[in-house]
Amino acid sequence: MLCVYANGSTVYAGGQNGLFVSHDGARSFNPIRWTGVYSVRVNSIYVRNGLLYVATMLGFSVSPDGGSTFYNFGSQELPGGSQITGYGNTVAVAIGKLGISTDNGQSYATYSSEIGLGNYVTAVSMNGDLIYAGTRGFISVIKPRE
């Protein structure tokens, strides 16, 4: 497995062969399948405000219902997602560029050199409302605007 996210007895696990969920505290897991993406490598999982966020090799996806349906985000300009995190209503995802949503994943803006990010964004973490974006060479600290 490449990533795990636990909340109570629900545990999500992701890896080379997709996304899995356990509702019994990790005693048993079932695959989560969604069109065209279920067998793709899952790099990062985040759950917030009832939404399941998954960063995959194809971009990132958001599920409002625990994995029954997904909205997929990704394109040639937004390569695979490597990490996803959040705080409050803000969700940040490393997708080559930095993707930021300040409305719980309803819409996203992407940033790169226009805010001084330099090159390819590979990692992201949040501490309160500060976003730390790791790139190939340095770390940038960003505070999203509401």
DAPENOR-V283246 format. One record per residue. N is the residue number from 1. RES is the residue in three letters. OMEGA is omega in degrees with one decimal (NA if undefined). Layout:
BEGIN
((N	RES	OMEGA) (N	RES	OMEGA))
END
This chain:
BEGIN
((1	MET	178.6) (2	LEU	-178.6) (3	CYS	179.3) (4	VAL	173.7) (5	TYR	-177.7) (6	ALA	175.1) (7	ASN	-174.8) (8	GLY	-179.7) (9	SER	177.0) (10	THR	-179.7) (11	VAL	174.3) (12	TYR	178.2) (13	ALA	179.8) (14	GLY	179.8) (15	GLY	-176.9) (16	GLN	-175.1) (17	ASN	174.3) (18	GLY	-173.8) (19	LEU	-178.7) (20	PHE	178.6) (21	VAL	173.4) (22	SER	175.7) (23	HIS	-179.0) (24	ASP	175.8) (25	GLY	176.3) (26	ALA	175.1) (27	ARG	175.9) (28	SER	-178.8) (29	PHE	173.8) (30	ASN	178.0) (31	PRO	171.2) (32	ILE	-177.4) (33	ARG	171.1) (34	TRP	-167.6) (35	THR	173.5) (36	GLY	-172.9) (37	VAL	-168.4) (38	TYR	-177.9) (39	SER	-179.4) (40	VAL	179.0) (41	ARG	177.7) (42	VAL	-175.6) (43	ASN	-174.9) (44	SER	-179.7) (45	ILE	176.9) (46	TYR	177.9) (47	VAL	179.7) (48	ARG	175.8) (49	ASN	178.5) (50	GLY	179.3) (51	LEU	177.3) (52	LEU	179.6) (53	TYR	-178.2) (54	VAL	174.4) (55	ALA	-177.0) (56	THR	177.4) (57	MET	179.8) (58	LEU	-176.4) (59	GLY	173.9) (60	PHE	-175.6) (61	SER	179.5) (62	VAL	177.3) (63	SER	177.5) (64	PRO	-172.5) (65	ASP	173.9) (66	GLY	176.0) (67	GLY	177.0) (68	SER	175.8) (69	THR	-179.7) (70	PHE	167.5) (71	TYR	-174.5) (72	ASN	176.2) (73	PHE	179.0) (74	GLY	178.5) (75	SER	177.0) (76	GLN	179.1) (77	GLU	179.7) (78	LEU	-178.4) (79	PRO	-175.8) (80	GLY	178.3) (81	GLY	-179.2) (82	SER	-178.9) (83	GLN	179.5) (84	ILE	-177.4) (85	THR	178.6) (86	GLY	177.1) (87	TYR	-178.7) (88	GLY	178.7) (89	ASN	-177.0) (90	THR	174.0) (91	VAL	178.7) (92	ALA	-178.7) (93	VAL	174.9) (94	ALA	-177.6) (95	ILE	-172.8) (96	GLY	167.6) (97	LYS	175.0) (98	LEU	175.7) (99	GLY	-179.3) (100	ILE	171.7) (101	SER	176.1) (102	THR	-180.0) (103	ASP	177.3) (104	ASN	174.7) (105	GLY	178.2) (106	GLN	178.4) (107	SER	-176.5) (108	TYR	169.7) (109	ALA	178.3) (110	THR	-176.4) (111	TYR	172.1) (112	SER	-173.9) (113	SER	-178.4) (114	GLU	174.9) (115	ILE	175.2) (116	GLY	-177.8) (117	LEU	176.9) (118	GLY	-174.0) (119	ASN	-172.0) (120	TYR	179.4) (121	VAL	-174.9) (122	THR	-175.9) (123	ALA	179.1) (124	VAL	176.6) (125	SER	177.1) (126	MET	173.1) (127	ASN	-169.6) (128	GLY	179.9) (129	ASP	175.5) (130	LEU	178.6) (131	ILE	175.3) (132	TYR	-178.3) (133	ALA	177.9) (134	GLY	177.6) (135	THR	177.0) (136	ARG	177.3) (137	GLY	-178.3) (138	PHE	178.5) (139	ILE	175.0) (140	SER	177.3) (141	VAL	-175.3) (142	ILE	171.9) (143	LYS	-177.5) (144	PRO	176.2) (145	ARG	177.6) (146	GLU	NA))
END
